[in-house]
Amino acid sequence: MDINNLSNSVSRRKFISSVSMLAASTIMSPSAFGFGLSGRKLKIALVGTGIRGTSFWGKRLVDNYSEILEFVGLCDTNIGRLSYAKKYINVTCDTFTDFEVMVSKTSPDLIIVTTPDAFHHEYIIKGLQLGCDVLTEKPLTIDEHKCQDILDAERKSKKNLIVGFNYRWSPYATKIKELLQSKSIGKITSVDFHWYLNTSHGASYFRRWHGLREMGGTLWIHKATHHFDLLNWWLDSDPKEVFAYGALEHYGDNSPISGKNCRNCDHKNTCKFYWDITKSETDMNLYVNNEKHDGYIRDNCLFRKEINIYDKMSAQIKYADETIVNYSLTTYSPFEGWRIAFNGTNGRIEGWLDIPYQSDVKIDQEELHNLEMSQSEDDSSGFQPIIEHRLWEDFKTVQVPYERGGHGGGDEALHEKIFVHPESKDPFDRAAGVRDGAMSILIGVAARKSIESGHPIKIAELTDLEPKAIRLL
């Protein structure tokens, strides 16, 4: 497809039509974001210049879609990080420390929010109120009150909010959705879903701001929102009730040794979790060189007393269609991977990725997450199996094309939908809107509240959203 022609082909009438469609559903049509208006490029402003903002929503857009979009502003409270981000993303736009000033001066069509999770709601709401469409990184926000504020703001505005769920777009996750849509195993009655973070990736959350629940809402929100969104999308239903357990037993104040941070620690030679940030040029330029501006330490000690999130989590989720899900998240596994099984009235579907006992995983555990987050192709592409086993029949193995980079290929597919194929119909409804974002975080909020209260929590009690047996589109 000729991107220049695409840019010029979206008329004002189509733009208005797309906006109306998006306001009435969660279907994403990026012509609703305004590119092609009068033949000009889509004007983007980015707030939050951490690693996800500068790479996936920054440099990758510039490298691949500069013919149809342009950055008109970057915003962050850290002036040093702003300066580096501008060079790294390779843009010439102005930088700002005041969000409202940036929007006023640059008049963006689309605001992309990639700040720490606790501040998503501020910029989402301000962006909508200032007349801009907004695209936010997951999670939507960190608690039910901020969620309700976002819901109210989106309803009052004439603009649209999209949540950047990328796992939906990976070929492997999409194939599971396709098999479930075929009803080959009948009505889904229960699901077992277990996610394992290794001692490299899992530990990294406890080094960063994610280790504080007031910043990330615990990993029930920041990490598990990915998984809960997949469940909601796969099952095509809303969660109804959650009961959960969780504890902090491995990281935090659970070690006889601790230090200021990895760079300045007396236990470098003995701590198995020692991480040398100086080996990463990007982390040094983005974080270490700019600590003086806001005090944020990227290589904090995993065992500092301030950590107040859970490192082991388990939940039962009851859906509005009566499906029961058993879910767990482990943050200190010897391997990185996940497994899922759907039990239906006519059979069972099983899937897994990177389970070393079931797959020939030759990549070093420390490199797994780096490859997943990378936006470049790697040599680990191939096929991964999904098992389809109907009652009274032999099981079948479905081989699915798989690539490790960019969240299993989901990152690239998400961008292609937004910026190259906005009008194409998606048979798998992978686009995610505000309701999807809300329902994914509300499972995590309910899990947190259940642990604290010892009781099951009803989703309908958290916001004014009413869970539906069939997911609203």
C-alpha positions in Angstrom: 0.0 0.0 0.0 1.3 3.5 -0.9 1.3 5.3 2.4 1.3 8.7 0.8 -1.8 7.9 -1.1 -3.4 6.5 2.1 -2.6 9.8 3.8 -4.4 11.8 1.1 -7.3 9.5 0.7 -9.1 9.9 4.0 -11.6 12.6 3.5 -13.2 14.9 6.1 -16.5 13.0 5.7 -14.8 9.7 6.4 -13.0 11.2 9.4 -16.3 12.4 10.9 -17.9 9.0 10.2 -15.0 7.2 11.8 -15.2 9.3 14.9 -18.9 8.6 15.3 -18.3 4.9 14.9 -15.5 4.9 17.5 -17.6 6.8 20.0 -20.3 4.2 19.8 -18.0 1.2 20.1 -14.5 0.0 20.9 -13.6 -0.6 17.3 -10.5 1.3 16.4 -10.4 3.2 13.2 -7.3 5.5 13.3 -8.9 7.8 10.6 -10.7 8.9 13.8 -7.4 10.1 15.0 -7.4 12.6 12.1 -4.7 11.7 9.7 -5.4 12.6 6.2 -7.3 15.7 7.2 -6.8 18.1 4.4 -4.0 15.8 3.2 -1.8 16.7 6.2 0.1 14.5 8.6 -1.3 13.3 11.9 0.0 15.6 14.7 1.1 13.6 17.7 2.1 14.8 21.2 3.8 12.4 23.6 3.7 12.7 27.4 6.0 10.5 29.4 9.5 9.8 27.9 10.4 6.6 29.7 11.6 3.5 27.8 8.1 2.6 26.4 7.3 6.1 25.3 10.7 6.8 23.6 10.9 3.4 21.9 7.6 1.8 20.9 5.5 5.0 20.8 8.4 7.2 19.8 11.3 6.0 17.7 9.4 3.1 16.1 6.6 5.5 14.8 9.2 7.9 13.5 11.2 5.1 11.8 8.2 3.5 10.1 5.4 6.1 9.7 7.0 9.5 9.3 5.3 10.0 5.9 1.9 10.1 7.6 2.6 11.4 11.1 4.7 13.9 12.9 5.6 14.6 16.5 4.7 18.2 17.5 5.6 18.0 21.2 7.2 15.9 23.9 6.4 16.4 27.5 8.0 15.2 30.8 8.8 16.6 34.2 12.4 15.5 33.8 14.2 18.0 31.6 17.2 15.8 31.1 15.2 12.8 30.0 13.3 15.1 27.6 16.5 16.2 26.0 17.7 12.7 25.5 14.3 11.5 24.3 14.2 14.2 21.6 17.6 12.9 20.2 16.8 9.2 20.6 13.4 9.5 18.9 15.0 11.7 16.3 12.5 14.5 16.1 12.8 18.3 15.9 9.6 19.2 17.8 9.6 21.4 20.9 9.8 19.9 24.4 7.6 20.9 27.4 7.4 20.3 31.1 3.9 21.7 31.2 1.3 19.4 29.5 -1.4 22.0 29.0 1.1 24.5 27.5 2.2 21.8 25.1 -1.3 21.0 24.0 -2.2 24.7 23.7 0.9 25.5 21.6 1.0 22.5 19.4 -2.8 21.6 18.8 -2.1 17.8 18.4 -4.7 15.5 16.9 -3.6 12.6 19.1 -2.0 12.5 22.6 -0.1 9.4 23.5 0.2 8.8 27.3 3.2 6.8 28.5 3.7 8.2 32.0 3.9 6.1 35.1 0.6 4.4 35.6 -0.5 6.6 38.6 -0.6 9.6 36.3 -2.4 8.2 33.3 -5.8 9.5 34.4 -4.5 13.1 34.7 -3.3 13.3 31.1 -6.1 11.2 29.6 -8.8 13.5 31.2 -6.9 16.7 30.4 -6.3 15.6 26.8 -10.0 14.7 26.3 -11.1 18.0 27.9 -8.7 19.9 25.6 -10.3 18.4 22.5 -7.8 15.7 21.6 -8.1 12.0 20.9 -6.0 10.0 23.4 -4.1 6.8 23.1 -2.8 5.4 26.4 -0.4 2.7 27.3 -1.8 -0.1 29.4 -3.0 -0.1 32.2 -5.8 2.4 31.8 -5.2 3.6 35.4 -4.6 2.1 38.9 -7.8 2.2 40.9 -11.6 2.3 40.5 -11.9 6.0 41.4 -9.5 7.2 38.7 -11.2 4.7 36.4 -14.6 6.3 37.0 -13.2 9.7 36.4 -11.9 8.6 33.0 -15.2 7.0 32.1 -17.0 10.2 33.0 -14.5 12.4 31.0 -14.7 10.2 27.9 -18.5 10.3 27.9 -18.6 14.1 28.3 -16.0 14.7 25.5 -16.6 14.3 21.8 -13.2 12.6 21.5 -12.0 9.1 21.8 -9.8 7.0 24.1 -7.9 3.9 22.9 -5.9 1.6 25.1 -2.7 0.1 23.5 -3.2 -3.6 24.3 -0.6 -5.3 22.1 -0.8 -8.9 23.2 -4.2 -9.3 21.5 -2.4 -8.7 18.2 0.2 -11.4 18.4 -0.4 -14.3 16.0 -0.4 -16.9 18.8 -3.0 -15.1 20.9 -5.1 -14.4 17.8 -5.0 -18.1 16.9 -6.4 -19.0 20.3 -9.2 -16.5 19.7 -9.9 -18.0 16.3 -10.2 -21.5 17.8 -12.5 -20.3 20.5 -14.7 -18.5 18.0 -15.1 -21.7 16.1 -16.8 -23.3 19.1 -15.0 -26.5 18.4 -14.9 -27.4 22.1 -18.4 -26.0 22.8 -19.2 -23.6 25.5 -16.2 -22.6 27.7 -16.8 -23.5 31.3 -13.5 -22.9 33.0 -9.9 -21.7 32.3 -6.6 -22.2 34.0 -4.1 -19.4 33.2 -0.7 -19.1 34.8 2.0 -16.6 34.0 5.6 -17.0 35.1 8.1 -14.1 35.4 11.7 -15.1 35.8 14.3 -13.7 38.2 15.4 -11.2 35.6 12.2 -9.8 34.2 10.2 -10.4 37.4 12.8 -8.8 39.6 13.0 -5.7 37.3 9.5 -4.5 38.5 10.7 -4.4 42.1 13.7 -2.2 41.2 11.5 0.4 39.5 8.6 2.6 40.5 6.4 -0.4 39.9 7.4 -1.7 43.3 5.3 1.0 45.0 1.5 0.3 44.8 0.8 4.1 44.8 2.6 4.3 41.5 1.6 1.1 39.7 -1.3 -0.2 41.6 0.7 -3.5 42.2 1.3 -6.0 39.5 -2.3 -7.0 39.7 -2.7 -3.8 37.6 0.5 -3.0 35.8 1.4 -6.5 34.6 -1.8 -8.6 35.0 -3.9 -6.1 33.1 -2.3 -7.6 29.9 -3.5 -11.1 31.0 -7.0 -10.0 32.1 -7.5 -8.2 28.9 -6.6 -11.3 27.0 -9.1 -13.3 29.1 -11.9 -10.8 28.6 -11.2 -10.8 24.8 -10.8 -14.6 24.5 -14.0 -15.3 26.5 -15.9 -12.5 24.9 -17.5 -11.8 28.3 -17.1 -9.4 31.2 -15.7 -10.3 34.7 -18.4 -10.4 37.4 -16.6 -11.4 40.7 -13.1 -11.9 42.0 -11.6 -13.7 45.0 -7.8 -13.5 45.5 -4.8 -14.2 47.6 -1.4 -12.5 47.5 1.7 -11.8 49.5 5.2 -10.2 49.5 7.4 -13.1 50.5 10.5 -12.9 48.2 11.4 -9.3 47.4 11.1 -6.3 49.7 12.1 -6.6 53.3 12.6 -10.4 53.0 16.4 -10.6 52.6 19.2 -10.4 55.1 21.1 -8.2 52.6 20.2 -4.9 51.0 21.8 -1.8 49.6 21.2 1.7 48.2 21.1 0.5 44.6 23.0 -2.1 42.5 25.7 0.4 41.4 26.5 1.3 45.0 26.1 -2.0 46.9 28.5 -3.9 49.1 26.9 -7.2 48.0 27.6 -7.0 44.2 29.8 -10.1 44.3 27.4 -12.2 46.3 23.8 -11.1 45.4 22.4 -13.3 42.7 20.1 -10.5 41.7 22.9 -8.0 41.0 22.1 -6.0 37.8 24.7 -3.8 36.2 22.9 -0.9 34.6 26.1 0.5 33.3 26.1 -2.2 30.6 23.1 -0.5 28.9 23.9 2.7 27.1 20.2 3.5 26.7 19.4 3.0 30.4 22.4 5.1 31.4 21.4 8.0 29.0 17.7 7.8 29.8 17.8 7.3 33.6 21.2 7.4 35.4 22.4 10.6 33.7 19.1 12.3 34.7 18.7 11.2 38.3 19.8 14.6 39.4 16.6 16.1 38.0 14.0 14.1 39.9 15.8 11.5 42.0 14.4 8.5 40.1 16.7 5.5 40.5 16.3 2.8 37.8 18.5 0.1 39.5 17.0 0.3 43.0 17.6 -2.5 45.5 15.0 -5.3 45.2 15.1 -5.7 49.0 14.4 -2.1 50.1 11.7 -1.7 52.8 9.6 0.7 50.7 8.4 -2.1 48.4 4.7 -2.7 49.1 3.3 -4.8 46.3 2.7 -8.5 46.0 5.2 -11.0 44.5 2.9 -14.0 44.5 -0.7 -13.7 43.3 -3.6 -16.1 42.7 -7.2 -15.3 41.9 -10.5 -16.9 41.0 -12.5 -14.9 38.5 -16.2 -15.5 37.8 -17.5 -14.2 34.5 -20.9 -12.9 33.7 -21.4 -15.9 31.4 -20.6 -18.2 34.4 -17.1 -19.2 33.2 -14.7 -19.7 36.1 -11.0 -18.7 35.7 -8.1 -19.8 37.9 -5.2 -17.3 37.5 -1.8 -17.0 39.0 1.2 -14.7 38.6 4.7 -15.7 39.9 7.4 -13.1 39.9 10.5 -15.2 40.7 10.2 -18.3 38.5 13.4 -20.0 37.2 11.9 -19.5 33.7 9.8 -16.9 31.8 6.6 -18.2 30.1 2.9 -18.9 30.4 0.4 -21.6 30.0 -3.4 -21.6 29.5 -6.1 -24.3 29.2 -9.7 -23.7 28.2 -12.2 -26.4 29.3 -15.4 -26.6 27.2 -18.4 -28.8 27.0 -17.0 -30.6 24.0 -13.3 -30.6 24.8 -10.2 -28.6 25.7 -7.7 -26.2 24.2 -4.2 -25.8 25.6 -1.5 -23.3 24.8 1.8 -22.3 26.2 4.9 -20.3 25.4 8.5 -20.7 26.6 7.8 -23.5 29.1 11.3 -25.2 28.9 9.9 -28.6 29.7 7.5 -28.4 26.7 9.5 -26.2 24.3 13.1 -26.2 23.1 14.0 -22.8 24.6 17.6 -22.1 23.9 17.6 -18.4 24.7 19.2 -17.2 27.9 16.6 -16.3 30.5 18.1 -12.9 31.0 17.6 -12.1 27.3 14.0 -13.3 26.9 12.4 -10.1 28.0 14.9 -7.9 26.0 13.9 -9.8 22.9 10.2 -9.6 23.6 10.4 -5.8 24.0 12.7 -5.3 21.0 11.2 -3.9 17.8 13.6 -5.8 15.5 13.4 -9.2 14.0 15.3 -12.0 15.6 16.3 -15.5 14.7 13.9 -17.2 17.2 11.0 -17.0 14.8 9.3 -20.3 14.0 6.2 -22.2 15.0 4.6 -22.9 18.4 1.9 -25.5 19.1 -1.7 -25.2 20.4 -3.4 -28.4 21.4 -7.1 -28.9 20.4 -8.6 -32.0 22.1 -12.3 -32.8 21.5 -14.1 -35.3 23.6 -13.8 -38.9 22.4 -11.2 -37.9 19.7 -7.5 -37.8 19.5 -5.9 -34.4 20.2 -4.8 -32.2 17.3 -1.7 -30.0 17.3 -2.1 -26.6 15.6 1.2 -25.1 14.6 1.2 -21.3 14.8 3.7 -18.9 13.3 5.6 -17.2 16.1 8.2 -14.5 16.5 9.6 -13.3 19.7 10.3 -9.6 19.1 7.8 -6.9 19.8 5.5 -8.9 22.2 5.3 -11.9 19.9 4.6 -9.8 16.9 1.8 -7.9 18.5 3.5 -4.5 18.6 4.0 -4.4 14.8 0.5 -5.7 14.1 -1.0 -3.0 16.4 0.9 -0.2 14.7 0.0 -1.5 11.2 -3.7 -1.5 12.1 -3.5 2.1 13.5 -1.3 3.7 10.9 -1.5 1.6 7.7 -4.8 -0.3 7.6 -7.2 1.8 9.6 -10.3 0.9 7.5 -9.8 -2.9 7.3 -12.4 -5.0 9.2 -10.9 -7.2 11.9 -12.7 -10.5 12.4 -11.2 -10.9 15.8 -12.1 -7.5 17.3 -8.6 -6.8 18.6 -9.0 -3.0 19.0 -9.4 -2.0 22.6 -11.4 1.0 23.9 -12.1 2.5 27.2 -14.5 -0.2 28.4 -11.9 -2.9 27.6 -9.3 -0.9 29.5 -11.6 -0.5 32.5 -12.7 -4.1 32.7 -9.1 -5.3 32.6 -7.9 -3.1 35.4 -11.1 -3.7 37.5 -10.2 -7.4 37.9 -6.8 -6.3 39.4 -8.5 -3.7 41.6 -11.0 -6.4 42.8 -8.2 -8.8 43.5 -6.4 -6.3 45.6 -9.5 -5.4 47.5 -10.3 -9.1 48.0 -6.8 -9.8 49.5 -7.3 -6.8 51.9 -10.8 -7.7 52.9 -10.7 -11.5 52.7 -14.0 -11.4 50.7 -15.0 -11.8 47.1 -15.4 -8.5 45.3 -18.1 -7.8 42.7 -17.0 -5.8 39.7 -20.3 -3.9 39.5 -19.5 -2.3 42.9 -16.4 -0.6 41.6 -17.7 1.7 38.9 -20.9 2.3 37.1 -20.1 -0.3 34.4 -22.4 -3.3 34.5 -20.8 -6.6 33.5 -22.3 -8.2 30.5 -22.3 -11.9 29.6 -21.3 -10.9 26.1 -18.6 -8.3 25.8 -19.9 -5.0 24.4 -18.3 -3.9 21.1 
